[in-house]
Amino acid sequence: MPLHLIIECCKCKGYISKDIWSIKRDHGYNETKRLCSHFSVNIDHISSIGFFGLGWSNRITVTVTRYSQTKPLINKTFRKNDTEYEHYVRFDKIVVHARVSDSSGYWPTCGRDEQETIEYNERREQQEREEKKRKYERDLKLQIAKMIEKGSNKEEKIENKEKNKKKEKKKTKNKKRHHVKYINLNFDQIYDTVYEKIIAK
């Protein structure tokens, strides 16, 4: 009877499926495989079978490596009434999990919630970063608009100041003028016409 081993990367769904048989006493092997772009795994197996196949056991050790970091994923001895086991390990923001079962087709599930939580937090952090970026851009545009408005107001004030100066100058010029009335008398010494003329000093 084989034990079915499935190892899966929860991030990219890359996996390895392997049947481990106990066919003779002290039968074993050791191999390293590439699981996906994130991990490589080492599978070490030693089986032991008693007389007439009684009292068998399988020692399965699986280690996972990412870059220079290695963690144990499975390190367990399986016997007749102990053939189900699953476990996961986390590397930074990526989870890899594995399952050993005497029934085929049973995938590991223990690390999925952990990976979903990691990805949810990543999405939330990304949204927060984008919101901060949008707020920064809005504040920057507002500051630029205020500076432009301030500059326009300054120019308008200067222009109004110049206009006011011209008005003041004109008023001052008008103050220097006075009104003179001339009266023309006809020969009968009667007021004939009255007109007003403005003469500058």
HUWO-V147519 format. One record per residue. N is the residue number from 0. RES is the residue in one letter. SS is DSSP state (~ for helix, > for strand, _ for the rest). PHI is phi in whole degrees, -180 to 180 (none if undefined). D_FIRST is the distance of its C-alpha to the first C-alpha in whole Angstrom. Layout:
BEGIN
{{N RES SS PHI D_FIRST} {N RES SS PHI D_FIRST}}
END
This chain:
BEGIN
{{0 M _ none 0} {1 P _ -86 4} {2 L > -103 7} {3 H > -98 10} {4 L > -109 13} {5 I > -128 16} {6 I > -119 20} {7 E > -138 23} {8 C > -85 27} {9 C _ -74 28} {10 K _ -81 32} {11 C _ -109 31} {12 K _ 69 27} {13 G _ -70 26} {14 Y > -149 22} {15 I > -128 19} {16 S > -121 16} {17 K > -146 13} {18 D > -98 10} {19 I > -109 9} {20 W _ -104 7} {21 S _ -107 7} {22 I _ -111 9} {23 K _ -161 12} {24 R _ -64 14} {25 D _ 54 16} {26 H > -86 14} {27 G > -165 15} {28 Y > -159 17} {29 N > -143 20} {30 E > -146 21} {31 T > -115 23} {32 K > -131 24} {33 R > -88 26} {34 L _ -78 25} {35 C _ -165 28} {36 S _ -70 32} {37 H _ -96 32} {38 F _ -134 29} {39 S > -122 27} {40 V > -127 24} {41 N > -115 22} {42 I > -111 19} {43 D > -119 18} {44 H > -141 15} {45 I > -134 15} {46 S > -108 12} {47 S > -138 13} {48 I _ -123 12} {49 G _ -80 14} {50 F ~ -64 16} {51 F ~ 59 14} {52 G ~ 81 11} {53 L _ -86 12} {54 G _ 67 13} {55 W _ -75 10} {56 S > -153 11} {57 N > -127 11} {58 R > -99 15} {59 I > -116 15} {60 T > -126 19} {61 V > -124 20} {62 T > -118 24} {63 V > -117 26} {64 T > -122 29} {65 R > -130 32} {66 Y _ 57 35} {67 S _ -103 36} {68 Q > -100 34} {69 T > -124 30} {70 K > -133 28} {71 P > -77 25} {72 L > -102 23} {73 I > -134 20} {74 N > -150 20} {75 K > -151 17} {76 T > -101 15} {77 F > -102 12} {78 R > -128 11} {79 K _ -53 10} {80 N _ -101 13} {81 D > -140 13} {82 T _ -123 11} {83 E _ -121 14} {84 Y > -164 16} {85 E > -145 19} {86 H > -158 22} {87 Y > -138 25} {88 V > -133 28} {89 R > -117 31} {90 F > -117 33} {91 D _ 55 37} {92 K _ -114 36} {93 I > -129 33} {94 V > -112 30} {95 V > -124 26} {96 H > -133 23} {97 A > -147 19} {98 R > -141 16} {99 V > -117 13} {100 S > -149 11} {101 D _ -85 8} {102 S _ -112 10} {103 S _ -79 11} {104 G _ 88 15} {105 Y _ -95 16} {106 W _ -86 18} {107 P _ -69 20} {108 T _ -128 23} {109 C _ -65 25} {110 G _ -99 27} {111 R ~ -66 29} {112 D ~ -62 31} {113 E ~ -63 32} {114 Q ~ -67 33} {115 E ~ -63 35} {116 T ~ -64 37} {117 I ~ -61 37} {118 E ~ -69 38} {119 Y ~ -63 41} {120 N ~ -64 42} {121 E ~ -64 43} {122 R ~ -64 44} {123 R ~ -64 47} {124 E ~ -64 48} {125 Q ~ -64 48} {126 Q ~ -63 50} {127 E ~ -64 52} {128 R ~ -64 53} {129 E ~ -66 54} {130 E ~ -65 56} {131 K ~ -63 58} {132 K ~ -64 59} {133 R ~ -63 60} {134 K ~ -64 62} {135 Y ~ -61 64} {136 E ~ -65 65} {137 R ~ -63 66} {138 D ~ -63 68} {139 L ~ -65 69} {140 K ~ -63 71} {141 L ~ -65 72} {142 Q ~ -63 74} {143 I ~ -63 75} {144 A ~ -62 77} {145 K ~ -65 78} {146 M ~ -64 80} {147 I ~ -64 81} {148 E ~ -63 83} {149 K ~ -62 84} {150 G ~ -64 85} {151 S ~ -65 87} {152 N ~ -63 89} {153 K ~ -64 90} {154 E ~ -63 91} {155 E ~ -65 93} {156 K ~ -63 94} {157 I ~ -63 96} {158 E ~ -64 97} {159 N ~ -64 99} {160 K ~ -63 100} {161 E ~ -64 102} {162 K ~ -64 103} {163 N ~ -64 104} {164 K ~ -62 106} {165 K ~ -64 108} {166 K ~ -64 109} {167 E ~ -62 110} {168 K ~ -64 112} {169 K ~ -67 114} {170 K ~ -63 115} {171 T ~ -62 116} {172 K ~ -66 118} {173 N ~ -68 119} {174 K ~ -66 121} {175 K _ -80 123} {176 R > -100 125} {177 H > -135 128} {178 H > -102 130} {179 V > -124 133} {180 K > -105 135} {181 Y > -113 138} {182 I > -119 141} {183 N > -95 143} {184 L > -108 147} {185 N _ -84 149} {186 F _ -65 153} {187 D _ -89 153} {188 Q _ 58 151} {189 I _ -111 149} {190 Y > -62 145} {191 D > -100 144} {192 T > -132 140} {193 V > -124 138} {194 Y > -138 135} {195 E > -118 132} {196 K > -132 131} {197 I > -93 128} {198 I > -118 130} {199 A > -78 127} {200 K _ -70 129}}
END
